[in-house]
Amino acid sequence: MRAFLSRILDGVLRSQFVRSIYKTQWPVNRRMRMLTVLGSCLLHLHPTRIPRSAVRVCFTWCLGGLSFFLFVLLTITGILLMFYYRPTVAHAYADMKYLEFDVPFGILLRNLHRWGAHAMVITVMLHMFRVFLTGSYKPPRQFNWVVGVALLVLTLLLSFTGYLLPWDQLSMWAITVGTNMAKATPFLGAEGPFSLVDETSDARFLLLGGRFVGQAALLRFYVWHCIGLPFIAACIMAFHFWRVRKDGGISHPL
Ligand code: HEM
């Protein structure tokens, strides 16, 4: 029976159909396995050889991977939330309540997104801390550290812009306080040192699209939160991963 099944499997793997998808033959030895990984669109994202010490869980704690996993989770749950949410002053709050109390599994969806966002901020910070503790920011990885800092800022901006969207008292006043700080920006804030601008053209006005947290601010934050920032973050993440590979793979003890 076993021989019969393996003959069938062999026939399928050697068929023209399978060979048209997989250019390399079925990997029977180490060299063939490496060629298969290199030839596959999905698998080639991973290196063919990694030092054993670099894949030890207690070296990276998989914190970068967890941050990426949470980003993917947030993207998927965020897209699902968009089916129920309208970014207008008249609808935003009611839509969140409808989602929470009337939509089946709506509260689960909302909380997956909310708690996922909190968790991502924590994992990104812990990942940065791990990179620091293992000295992985040193040459040749110093530029990837800078790219990482950009990712940290983007993660925080994603959290900040998402905070306004439920349009409740907490969001309103948190964003009012947050954007008021922009007023104190040097040169570009109306009340900042060496101010060059007035209240209708300063950094705060640019963030809110007006002088108060209102409809224009809600729409701006929505567009940045759902399209602008995730797109920029995804591009920079792809670059971050590519740099890990080009800098010689994940660092490991000498
Ligand atoms: C959205 C945020 C981020 C994601 C998704 C991410 C993802 C990753 C992944 C998957 C790795 C491979 C090793 C590992 O899993 O630890 C990595 C490595 C690295 N990351 Fe990040 N990262 C992020 C933010 C940051 C931040 C904030 C920093 C530092 C400021 C940073 C600096 C680095 C460096 C230097 C490496 C190479 C580490 C080594 O070779 O040991 N990353 N990152």
Residues whose N, C-alpha, C, O or C-beta is under 5 A from the ligand:
A	BS01	HEM	T60 C62 L63 G64 G65 S67 F68 V124 M128 V131 S136 Y137 R141 N144 W145 G148 V149 L151 L152 V244 G249 I250 S251
